[in-house]
Amino acid sequence: MAEENNIFFSPCLGRLRFQEVMAEVFSFISNYKKDRFRLIIGTDSKNSFRGKATFVSILAVHRIGKGGRFFWQRTHLDKIFTMRHRIWQEVNLSLALAQKTIFAFKTKNFFDPLIPQNLEIHVDIGTKGETREMISELVSYVEQNGFQAKIKPDSFGASIVADRFCG
């Protein structure tokens, strides 16, 4: 699983290690120093069978108003028997990736204090459906970890991009 947590995929660049992903992010931001950026991290999941679930997390760098790049990784976990547990695990995986990303920025002395404020955690929950009862607790959890939480319809990183690679 340790190796699985280090492997990402890019639609343009193929298979990358986390360090290579961050090099691409740094390069992308450096090439457009006058532009504004936001980082987006989100996770979606799909149950398979007997408590096994597949999770896909994305890390996107969005050059506001001008597109961006994204990278995704797949994780398989066992003993996920309820939707509630699966959604919490999605958020935990997103927060872990966010912390890892912030650490990479600090390590490369590429850190801007606005980065955590501009890092959004996209949570695949919304005001319709079963997940509406979890909004308050999950949004609070993300915010207590120092990040912005976005839910549907604004959580496209999880509900659209990550969802695309869950299957």
C-alpha atoms as an extended CHARMM CRD file, in Angstrom:
* protein
*
       167  EXT
         1         1  MET       CA              0.0000000000        0.0000000000        0.0000000000  PROA      1               0.0000000000
         2         2  ALA       CA              2.9060000000        2.3910000000        0.6150000000  PROA      2               0.0000000000
         3         3  GLU       CA              3.8800000000        2.1790000000       -3.0590000000  PROA      3               0.0000000000
         4         4  GLU       CA              0.2270000000        2.5530000000       -4.0910000000  PROA      4               0.0000000000
         5         5  ASN       CA              0.0770000000        5.8530000000       -2.1460000000  PROA      5               0.0000000000
         6         6  ASN       CA              3.0220000000        7.2060000000       -4.1280000000  PROA      6               0.0000000000
         7         7  ILE       CA              1.7850000000        6.4270000000       -7.6660000000  PROA      7               0.0000000000
         8         8  PHE       CA             -0.3240000000        8.8990000000       -9.6130000000  PROA      8               0.0000000000
         9         9  PHE       CA             -1.5280000000        9.0930000000      -13.1780000000  PROA      9               0.0000000000
        10        10  SER       CA             -1.7970000000       12.0450000000      -15.5200000000  PROA      10              0.0000000000
        11        11  PRO       CA             -3.9080000000       12.0380000000      -18.6880000000  PROA      11              0.0000000000
        12        12  CYS       CA             -0.9660000000       13.6660000000      -20.5100000000  PROA      12              0.0000000000
        13        13  LEU       CA              2.0940000000       12.2910000000      -18.7230000000  PROA      13              0.0000000000
        14        14  GLY       CA              1.0600000000        8.7840000000      -17.6770000000  PROA      14              0.0000000000
        15        15  ARG       CA              2.3490000000        7.1500000000      -14.4880000000  PROA      15              0.0000000000
        16        16  LEU       CA              4.1770000000        9.4430000000      -12.0380000000  PROA      16              0.0000000000
        17        17  ARG       CA              5.5300000000        9.2570000000       -8.5140000000  PROA      17              0.0000000000
        18        18  PHE       CA              4.2550000000       11.8890000000       -6.0680000000  PROA      18              0.0000000000
        19        19  GLN       CA              7.5720000000       13.7660000000       -6.2920000000  PROA      19              0.0000000000
        20        20  GLU       CA              7.1610000000       13.9900000000      -10.0810000000  PROA      20              0.0000000000
        21        21  VAL       CA              3.5900000000       15.2160000000       -9.6710000000  PROA      21              0.0000000000
        22        22  MET       CA              4.7880000000       17.9810000000       -7.3730000000  PROA      22              0.0000000000
        23        23  ALA       CA              7.5770000000       18.9010000000       -9.8120000000  PROA      23              0.0000000000
        24        24  GLU       CA              4.9000000000       19.2980000000      -12.5110000000  PROA      24              0.0000000000
        25        25  VAL       CA              2.7610000000       21.4220000000      -10.1750000000  PROA      25              0.0000000000
        26        26  PHE       CA              5.7430000000       23.6410000000       -9.2480000000  PROA      26              0.0000000000
        27        27  SER       CA              6.6900000000       24.0150000000      -12.9080000000  PROA      27              0.0000000000
        28        28  PHE       CA              3.1310000000       24.8550000000      -13.9320000000  PROA      28              0.0000000000
        29        29  ILE       CA              2.8170000000       27.5520000000      -11.2440000000  PROA      29              0.0000000000
        30        30  SER       CA              6.3030000000       28.9240000000      -12.0040000000  PROA      30              0.0000000000
        31        31  ASN       CA              5.4850000000       29.2990000000      -15.7010000000  PROA      31              0.0000000000
        32        32  TYR       CA              2.5580000000       31.5930000000      -14.9030000000  PROA      32              0.0000000000
        33        33  LYS       CA              3.7660000000       33.6380000000      -11.9280000000  PROA      33              0.0000000000
        34        34  LYS       CA              1.3280000000       36.4970000000      -12.4960000000  PROA      34              0.0000000000
        35        35  ASP       CA             -1.7480000000       34.2560000000      -12.5080000000  PROA      35              0.0000000000
        36        36  ARG       CA             -3.8310000000       33.1420000000       -9.5500000000  PROA      36              0.0000000000
        37        37  PHE       CA             -4.0800000000       29.4680000000       -8.6660000000  PROA      37              0.0000000000
        38        38  ARG       CA             -6.0480000000       27.1660000000       -6.4770000000  PROA      38              0.0000000000
        39        39  LEU       CA             -5.2550000000       23.6120000000       -5.5220000000  PROA      39              0.0000000000
        40        40  ILE       CA             -8.0730000000       21.0990000000       -5.5150000000  PROA      40              0.0000000000
        41        41  ILE       CA             -8.0310000000       17.7320000000       -3.8030000000  PROA      41              0.0000000000
        42        42  GLY       CA            -10.9740000000       15.3790000000       -3.8440000000  PROA      42              0.0000000000
        43        43  THR       CA            -11.7350000000       11.7010000000       -3.4750000000  PROA      43              0.0000000000
        44        44  ASP       CA            -14.5680000000        9.5110000000       -4.6970000000  PROA      44              0.0000000000
        45        45  SER       CA            -15.1370000000        5.8180000000       -4.1450000000  PROA      45              0.0000000000
        46        46  LYS       CA            -16.9630000000        2.7870000000       -5.3470000000  PROA      46              0.0000000000
        47        47  ASN       CA            -17.9270000000       -0.3070000000       -3.3860000000  PROA      47              0.0000000000
        48        48  SER       CA            -16.9640000000       -3.5640000000       -4.9780000000  PROA      48              0.0000000000
        49        49  PHE       CA            -17.8840000000       -6.5600000000       -2.8360000000  PROA      49              0.0000000000
        50        50  ARG       CA            -17.5010000000       -7.9890000000        0.6850000000  PROA      50              0.0000000000
        51        51  GLY       CA            -16.4130000000       -4.7020000000        2.2510000000  PROA      51              0.0000000000
        52        52  LYS       CA            -13.8300000000       -3.8770000000       -0.3910000000  PROA      52              0.0000000000
        53        53  ALA       CA            -13.8450000000       -0.4000000000       -1.8890000000  PROA      53              0.0000000000
        54        54  THR       CA            -11.8880000000        1.4710000000       -4.5310000000  PROA      54              0.0000000000
        55        55  PHE       CA            -10.9690000000        5.0940000000       -3.8320000000  PROA      55              0.0000000000
        56        56  VAL       CA             -9.6940000000        7.6000000000       -6.3710000000  PROA      56              0.0000000000
        57        57  SER       CA             -8.0940000000       10.8310000000       -5.1830000000  PROA      57              0.0000000000
        58        58  ILE       CA             -7.2360000000       13.7370000000       -7.4350000000  PROA      58              0.0000000000
        59        59  LEU       CA             -4.8010000000       16.5930000000       -7.0590000000  PROA      59              0.0000000000
        60        60  ALA       CA             -5.5150000000       19.4570000000       -9.4400000000  PROA      60              0.0000000000
        61        61  VAL       CA             -3.8010000000       22.7760000000       -9.9250000000  PROA      61              0.0000000000
        62        62  HSD       CA             -6.2490000000       25.2560000000      -11.4130000000  PROA      62              0.0000000000
        63        63  ARG       CA             -4.9740000000       28.3840000000      -13.1090000000  PROA      63              0.0000000000
        64        64  ILE       CA             -8.0420000000       30.4490000000      -12.3950000000  PROA      64              0.0000000000
        65        65  GLY       CA             -9.8890000000       31.3370000000      -15.5780000000  PROA      65              0.0000000000
        66        66  LYS       CA             -7.3250000000       29.5550000000      -17.7460000000  PROA      66              0.0000000000
        67        67  GLY       CA             -7.5290000000       25.7990000000      -17.1490000000  PROA      67              0.0000000000
        68        68  GLY       CA             -5.2350000000       23.5450000000      -15.2100000000  PROA      68              0.0000000000
        69        69  ARG       CA             -3.7920000000       20.0930000000      -14.7220000000  PROA      69              0.0000000000
        70        70  PHE       CA             -4.8100000000       17.1540000000      -12.6170000000  PROA      70              0.0000000000
        71        71  PHE       CA             -3.3220000000       13.9150000000      -11.3460000000  PROA      71              0.0000000000
        72        72  TRP       CA             -5.1140000000       10.9380000000       -9.8430000000  PROA      72              0.0000000000
        73        73  GLN       CA             -4.3330000000        7.8890000000       -7.7680000000  PROA      73              0.0000000000
        74        74  ARG       CA             -6.2820000000        4.7520000000       -6.9090000000  PROA      74              0.0000000000
        75        75  THR       CA             -6.3640000000        3.1000000000       -3.4900000000  PROA      75              0.0000000000
        76        76  HSD       CA             -8.0750000000       -0.1520000000       -2.4830000000  PROA      76              0.0000000000
        77        77  LEU       CA             -9.2690000000       -0.6290000000        1.0850000000  PROA      77              0.0000000000
        78        78  ASP       CA            -10.9940000000       -3.4620000000        2.9090000000  PROA      78              0.0000000000
        79        79  LYS       CA            -13.5820000000       -3.4900000000        5.6770000000  PROA      79              0.0000000000
        80        80  ILE       CA            -15.6490000000       -0.6060000000        4.3150000000  PROA      80              0.0000000000
        81        81  PHE       CA            -19.1810000000       -1.8080000000        5.0360000000  PROA      81              0.0000000000
        82        82  THR       CA            -21.2780000000        1.3770000000        5.2110000000  PROA      82              0.0000000000
        83        83  MET       CA            -21.7140000000        4.4220000000        3.0280000000  PROA      83              0.0000000000
        84        84  ARG       CA            -20.9540000000        6.6230000000        6.0420000000  PROA      84              0.0000000000
        85        85  HSD       CA            -17.6220000000        4.8630000000        6.6260000000  PROA      85              0.0000000000
        86        86  ARG       CA            -16.7770000000        5.1270000000        2.9200000000  PROA      86              0.0000000000
        87        87  ILE       CA            -17.4990000000        8.8850000000        2.8030000000  PROA      87              0.0000000000
        88        88  TRP       CA            -15.4030000000        9.4800000000        5.9310000000  PROA      88              0.0000000000
        89        89  GLN       CA            -12.5780000000        7.4980000000        4.3590000000  PROA      89              0.0000000000
        90        90  GLU       CA            -12.8310000000        9.6450000000        1.2160000000  PROA      90              0.0000000000
        91        91  VAL       CA            -12.3790000000       12.7780000000        3.3220000000  PROA      91              0.0000000000
        92        92  ASN       CA             -9.5050000000       11.2520000000        5.2910000000  PROA      92              0.0000000000
        93        93  LEU       CA             -7.6940000000       10.2840000000        2.0790000000  PROA      93              0.0000000000
        94        94  SER       CA             -8.1880000000       13.8160000000        0.7240000000  PROA      94              0.0000000000
        95        95  LEU       CA             -6.8740000000       15.3850000000        3.9350000000  PROA      95              0.0000000000
        96        96  ALA       CA             -3.8370000000       13.0870000000        3.9410000000  PROA      96              0.0000000000
        97        97  LEU       CA             -3.0500000000       14.0810000000        0.3520000000  PROA      97              0.0000000000
        98        98  ALA       CA             -3.5490000000       17.7650000000        1.2360000000  PROA      98              0.0000000000
        99        99  GLN       CA             -1.0990000000       17.5110000000        4.1420000000  PROA      99              0.0000000000
       100       100  LYS       CA              1.4210000000       15.7070000000        1.9360000000  PROA      100             0.0000000000
       101       101  THR       CA              1.0290000000       18.4090000000       -0.7090000000  PROA      101             0.0000000000
       102       102  ILE       CA              1.4920000000       21.2710000000        1.7660000000  PROA      102             0.0000000000
       103       103  PHE       CA              4.5980000000       19.5300000000        3.1410000000  PROA      103             0.0000000000
       104       104  ALA       CA              6.0040000000       19.2490000000       -0.4090000000  PROA      104             0.0000000000
       105       105  PHE       CA              5.4770000000       22.9800000000       -0.9470000000  PROA      105             0.0000000000
       106       106  LYS       CA              7.2400000000       23.7950000000        2.3280000000  PROA      106             0.0000000000
       107       107  THR       CA             10.1040000000       21.4030000000        1.6190000000  PROA      107             0.0000000000
       108       108  LYS       CA             10.8130000000       23.0120000000       -1.7580000000  PROA      108             0.0000000000
       109       109  ASN       CA             10.6680000000       26.5110000000       -0.2360000000  PROA      109             0.0000000000
       110       110  PHE       CA              7.8500000000       27.0550000000       -2.6900000000  PROA      110             0.0000000000
       111       111  PHE       CA              5.4650000000       27.8250000000        0.1000000000  PROA      111             0.0000000000
       112       112  ASP       CA              3.1030000000       30.7540000000        0.0470000000  PROA      112             0.0000000000
       113       113  PRO       CA              0.9620000000       31.2550000000        3.1680000000  PROA      113             0.0000000000
       114       114  LEU       CA             -2.0660000000       31.5610000000        0.8910000000  PROA      114             0.0000000000
       115       115  ILE       CA             -1.6920000000       28.0030000000       -0.3850000000  PROA      115             0.0000000000
       116       116  PRO       CA             -3.6440000000       26.3520000000        2.4690000000  PROA      116             0.0000000000
       117       117  GLN       CA             -6.3290000000       29.0080000000        2.0680000000  PROA      117             0.0000000000
       118       118  ASN       CA             -6.4390000000       28.3170000000       -1.6630000000  PROA      118             0.0000000000
       119       119  LEU       CA             -6.4330000000       24.5480000000       -1.2380000000  PROA      119             0.0000000000
       120       120  GLU       CA             -9.9400000000       23.1760000000       -1.5500000000  PROA      120             0.0000000000
       121       121  ILE       CA            -11.0460000000       19.7660000000       -0.3560000000  PROA      121             0.0000000000
       122       122  HSD       CA            -13.8750000000       18.6120000000       -2.6030000000  PROA      122             0.0000000000
       123       123  VAL       CA            -16.2100000000       16.3040000000       -0.7000000000  PROA      123             0.0000000000
       124       124  ASP       CA            -18.6200000000       14.0960000000       -2.6310000000  PROA      124             0.0000000000
       125       125  ILE       CA            -21.6920000000       15.0030000000       -0.5650000000  PROA      125             0.0000000000
       126       126  GLY       CA            -24.5990000000       17.3340000000       -1.1520000000  PROA      126             0.0000000000
       127       127  THR       CA            -27.9300000000       18.6430000000        0.0210000000  PROA      127             0.0000000000
       128       128  LYS       CA            -29.7930000000       15.9150000000       -1.8710000000  PROA      128             0.0000000000
       129       129  GLY       CA            -29.5860000000       12.2320000000       -1.0970000000  PROA      129             0.0000000000
       130       130  GLU       CA            -28.3350000000       10.2280000000        1.8630000000  PROA      130             0.0000000000
       131       131  THR       CA            -25.2060000000       12.2900000000        2.4280000000  PROA      131             0.0000000000
       132       132  ARG       CA            -27.0360000000       15.5220000000        3.3170000000  PROA      132             0.0000000000
       133       133  GLU       CA            -27.0280000000       14.5020000000        6.9880000000  PROA      133             0.0000000000
       134       134  MET       CA            -23.2120000000       14.4310000000        6.9730000000  PROA      134             0.0000000000
       135       135  ILE       CA            -22.6100000000       17.9390000000        5.5850000000  PROA      135             0.0000000000
       136       136  SER       CA            -22.1300000000       19.7880000000        8.8580000000  PROA      136             0.0000000000
       137       137  GLU       CA            -19.7600000000       17.2900000000       10.4460000000  PROA      137             0.0000000000
       138       138  LEU       CA            -17.6110000000       16.7380000000        7.3430000000  PROA      138             0.0000000000
       139       139  VAL       CA            -17.3540000000       20.4130000000        6.4110000000  PROA      139             0.0000000000
       140       140  SER       CA            -16.3860000000       21.2100000000       10.0180000000  PROA      140             0.0000000000
       141       141  TYR       CA            -13.8060000000       18.4080000000       10.0000000000  PROA      141             0.0000000000
       142       142  VAL       CA            -12.1630000000       19.7070000000        6.8110000000  PROA      142             0.0000000000
       143       143  GLU       CA            -12.1810000000       23.3000000000        8.0890000000  PROA      143             0.0000000000
       144       144  GLN       CA            -10.7040000000       22.2510000000       11.4530000000  PROA      144             0.0000000000
       145       145  ASN       CA             -7.8300000000       20.7870000000        9.4540000000  PROA      145             0.0000000000
       146       146  GLY       CA             -7.2290000000       24.2300000000        7.9150000000  PROA      146             0.0000000000
       147       147  PHE       CA             -8.7470000000       23.8130000000        4.4670000000  PROA      147             0.0000000000
       148       148  GLN       CA            -11.7920000000       24.9910000000        2.5420000000  PROA      148             0.0000000000
       149       149  ALA       CA            -14.4940000000       22.3740000000        2.0460000000  PROA      149             0.0000000000
       150       150  LYS       CA            -16.5830000000       22.3030000000       -1.1170000000  PROA      150             0.0000000000
       151       151  ILE       CA            -19.6940000000       20.1550000000       -1.4950000000  PROA      151             0.0000000000
       152       152  LYS       CA            -21.9550000000       19.4350000000       -4.4640000000  PROA      152             0.0000000000
       153       153  PRO       CA            -22.5140000000       21.1550000000       -6.8120000000  PROA      153             0.0000000000
       154       154  ASP       CA            -19.1200000000       22.8490000000       -6.2320000000  PROA      154             0.0000000000
       155       155  SER       CA            -17.1550000000       19.6690000000       -5.4670000000  PROA      155             0.0000000000
       156       156  PHE       CA            -16.4280000000       18.7220000000       -9.0820000000  PROA      156             0.0000000000
       157       157  GLY       CA            -12.9550000000       17.4550000000       -8.1390000000  PROA      157             0.0000000000
       158       158  ALA       CA            -14.5530000000       14.5560000000       -6.2910000000  PROA      158             0.0000000000
       159       159  SER       CA            -17.9690000000       14.2060000000       -7.8840000000  PROA      159             0.0000000000
       160       160  ILE       CA            -16.8640000000       14.5010000000      -11.5230000000  PROA      160             0.0000000000
       161       161  VAL       CA            -13.0880000000       14.1350000000      -11.9890000000  PROA      161             0.0000000000
       162       162  ALA       CA            -12.3350000000       11.4440000000       -9.3860000000  PROA      162             0.0000000000
       163       163  ASP       CA            -15.6240000000        9.6850000000      -10.1450000000  PROA      163             0.0000000000
       164       164  ARG       CA            -14.4930000000        9.2670000000      -13.7600000000  PROA      164             0.0000000000
       165       165  PHE       CA            -11.5850000000        7.0350000000      -12.6680000000  PROA      165             0.0000000000
       166       166  CYS       CA            -13.3860000000        4.9980000000       -9.9670000000  PROA      166             0.0000000000
       167       167  GLY       CA            -14.7060000000        2.3480000000      -12.3140000000  PROA      167             0.0000000000
